[in-house]
């Protein structure tokens, strides 16, 4: 019996595949490669020395999803597959609702038909919207402020309703904070399409010379240095959290939600300083205006995951930056060695 990993070629998915294979699990990866690269999975196999099934499939195609379950003996699902750019979701909300929600509904309906009722869902701290304070617990009221976050919020509600109707379902909902870093080998990491949406990939592209400088969105927040504070978590720690969640849903039929973060907040300038130390490169910065919807401080209370999953994030911001820089140096153009460098862009993430 295998674990189905949807979106397994993506940033978090590929790192989770490494942890699953290293932990002795058999896996089947389904990905449509719309915002990922098959090369990531080739490297997962190289890293682990394990073979696994890869299926190019789109969750919006019901026939493809049914064939996936007919052809493979699946015992549980880790569901990453989704469009994930907040800014794009604002411009293309229907695309995001169709892909992220409709695709998930087809997956869940097919799981039900094949009597596979265990799922770990990749959610996001964006469901909290403009949280009232920090640290944020799982009891914080949710209210996503953009279409991407709302697709995660709606899916969470679907999963809650599903378990309420049929308690054979066992479901772990994982709310990530800010994943950064890369595998310590430098073989797999974050490979954004075009201009990075997130802070650390943008910083690393400035360090390698692909971008001129970082624009910091807001330097007048009520924080220690005026820049926004966020909870950054190493992607390998995050991947290990999925293994712990999988272990839980295999043992008991529950539906539960867990924050995956470090419980520490770092400002933009602190991250820039840590990256400069890790890389030995200066990161030119310029001040910009605040972005609508951005809040001053956001970090997790991860104590529930520590207590109930036996999971704790262990890697420091220094390790996160060192691993990101190793990945960037070894893969200046991401997974595609012939990929054209994106046009230089003077403003930042």
N, C-alpha and C positions, 0 to 999 in steps of 0.2 A: 504494500500500500504506500502511496506517495502523497506528498504535500504539493498541492497546486499553488504556484506563486504567480499571480497575475501581475503584469508589469515588472517582471523579474529582471529585465535588462536595464531598468532605470537605476538611478543613483542609490536610493535606499534598498530597492529590490535586489540589486546585484550583490551588495554587501550582506544582505540577509541570506541570499543563496549560499554564499561562502560559509556563513555560520551554520546553516542547516546541513550542508554537506559535511562540514567538519564535525558536526554533532552526530553523524551517522544516519541522517534522514535521506530517503530517496525523494527526489523532487521532479516535478514537471513544471516547466516555465512556459507561460503563455504571454505573448507580447505582440502588439501590432507594429512596433518599432516606429511609431509616428513621432515620438520625441525621445528615442533611445537608439542604441546602436548594437547590433548583434555581436560586435567585437567584445563588448563587455562580458558576454556569456562565454565566449571562447577563452577569455582570460580567467573567468571564474573556474572553468574546467582545468586550466593550466595551474592555477593556484592550489586547487584542492586535489588534483590528480584523480578526479571523479568524473564519470560520464553521467549525463542526465538528458532527459527528453526536452526538446525545445519545439514549441509549436507556434507558428506565426498565426495569430488569431485576433479578431476584434470582438470584444464583448458585446458590441451592438449587433453582431451577426449571430442570430439564434442558432442557426444550423452549425456554424463553426463551434459554438460553445457546447452544443449537444454532442458533437463528434469528439470533442475534447474529453468529455466524461465517458462516452462509450468506449473510447480507445485506451483509456488509462484507468487504473484502479486508484481512485483518489479517496483519501480518508479525511482531509481537512484542507482549507483554503486560507492562504494569506493574500489579502486583496490590496494591491498597491495601484493597479491600473487606473489612471485618471489624468486628465489635463490639470495643470497645477500653477499656471502663471496668474497671479492676482490681477495685474494690470490688463492682461488679455481678456480675463473673465469679465471685466467691466465693459470692454468693447464688444465682446462676443458672448453675451450671457446665454443665448439659446444653444450655442455650440457646447458650452460647459454643462448646462443642464441635461442636454441630450446624451453627451458622452458619459458624464460622471454618474448621473442618476439612472437614466434608461439602461445603460450598460450594466450597472450593478443589479438592477431589477431582473434582467435576463439571466445574469449569473446566479442570483438567489433562487429564481424559479427553476433553473436547471439543477442546482444543488438539491432542491427539495425533491424533484422527480427522481433523482438518483440516490436519494436517502443519504446525502452528505450534508450534515447539519452542524458542522464546526467551522467557524470562520474567525480570523483575526483581521480587523479592519483598520486600514491606514487612514486615521482622521488627522486633525490638525488643531493647534491652539488658536487658529483663526476663528474657530467657532465661538470663542469667548468675546469676540468683537472688542469694544472699548471697555475692558474689564475695570472694575471699580478700584482695584488695588493689587498689590503683590505682597507675598507670593500668591499665586492663583491655585486654588484647590479644585477638585472635580465638582464641588458643589456650587461653584460660581455659576450664576445664571448665564446661559449662552444666548448669543444674538449676533451672528456673523454680520460683518459690515460690507461684504462684497459677494458677488455671485460664486466665486470659488469656495469661499468659506461656507456659503449657504448650501452648496452641493454636499459638503461634508456634514453639515448640521442635519439636513433632510435625510441623508443616508443613515446617520445615527438614529434618528427617530424611526425610520423604517425597520432597522434592526431591533430596536426596543419593542416595537409592535409585533414583530415576527416572533420574538421569544415569548411575549405575553400570550400570543395565540397558540404557540406550540413550544412547550418547555423542553422538548427534545433538542431544540437549538441551543448551542453553546457558543457564546460570542464574546470576544474581547475587543473593545474599541480603544485604540491607542491615539492619544492626542499629543502629537509631536510639538516641540518648541522649535528651535532653529538648528537643524542638522548641518554640520560642517565637517571638514576633515576628509580623510581618504584612508584606504587600506594601507597599512604600514609598508607594504611592498612597493607602493607607488604604481601598482598595475591597474587598479580600478579606482575611480573617483568621480567627481561631479563634472559633467561635460555639457555645460549649458549651450543651447542653440542661440547663436547671435549674441546680443549684448546681455550679460548676466542680470538677472532680476534681484539677486541676493548679494549681501555685503561682501562676504568672504571670497566667493569666486571673482567678484569684481576687483577686490584688492589684489588677488593673486595675478590677475591679468595685467594690472598696473605694474606689479613687481616684475613680471616677465617681459614687459615692454609692449604689450598689445593695446593698452589703454594709456592715455596721457596722465590722467589724475583722477582722484576720487572726489566726487561732490558729496558732501555730507549734508543730508537733508535735515536741517534744524540744529542750531548750536545754542539755542536759548531755552532749552528744557530745564525744569527744576531738578537737575541731576548734578552729580559731583563736578562734571566738566561741561555741562550744557548739552551734551549729545544723548541720544536715546539709549536706553539700557535694555538688553535682551538676554535671554537664556540660550546660550549656544551649547549644543550637545554633539559629541563625536559620533559620526555615522556608525562606527563599529559598536559603540555602546548602545546605540539605538537598535541596531540589528539584533544584538543579544537580547534586548527587551522583547523582541518578537518571539524569540525562542522560549523565553519564560512565559509569555502569554499563551503560546501554543501548548506548552506543558499543562497550563492551568485548564484550558478548555478541553483538553483530552481527558482530564481527570474528573471534571464535574460539569454539569449542565447549568451554565450561568449566563447572564448578560451583564457586563460590567465595563466601566470606563476608567482608564488610567492615563495620567499625565506622564510623559517621558521627557524629562529635562534634568538639569543638574541641580536646580534649586539655587543657582547663583546667577547674578546679573552682571554683564560686562557692557560698558559703554562703547560706542563706536570708536572713540579715540583710544580706549584700552585695547580693543581688538587690533586697531592699526598699529599700535606700539608693539603688541605681541607678535604681529606678523613681521614687522620690521626686524625684530630681534631674531625671529626664526629664519628669515630669508637673508638677512644682511643687506637688504635693499631698502632704500627710502621710498615712502609712499606719498607723493605729492597730493595735497588735499586742498579743496576750496569749500567755502561755506555756501550753502544753498538754503532755500526756504523750506519750511516744514511741508510734508506731504499731508493732504487731507486724510484724516482717519488715524494717523500715527499717534501713538500715546507715548508718554515719557518713559515709563518703566513697565516691563513685562517679564516676569520669570515664574517658573513653576514651583509648586509644592509637590515634590515627587514622593512624599512619604507613603502614600497608599501603595504605589508600585513596589517600594522597598518592603513594606510589610506583607502584602498579599501575593506578590510575584517573586519575592526574593531577589529583586533586581536593583542595582545601584549603578549610576554612571560613575566611571572611575577616571576617565582621561581628562587632563587639564587643558586649559586654553592654549598653553604652550605646545602640548602634543598635537592639538587640533591644527594649529597653524603650521607646525613642522610637517605634519603628514600632508596637509593641503599643498604646501610648497614643494614637497618631494613629487607628488602627483603632477603638479603644474610643470616642474622642470623636466620630468621624464616624458610628459605628454603635452608639449606646448600647444598643439592643435587638437587636444582631446583624443578620442579613439581613432579618428581618421587622420593618418599621417599626411594625406594629400588634401586635407580640408583647408580651404582658403581661410586665412585669418580674417576675422570680421573687421569692418572698417573701424578705424580709430574713432573714438567718441570721447569728447572732452568732459562730458558730464557723467555722473556716477550713479550707483545703485542706492 
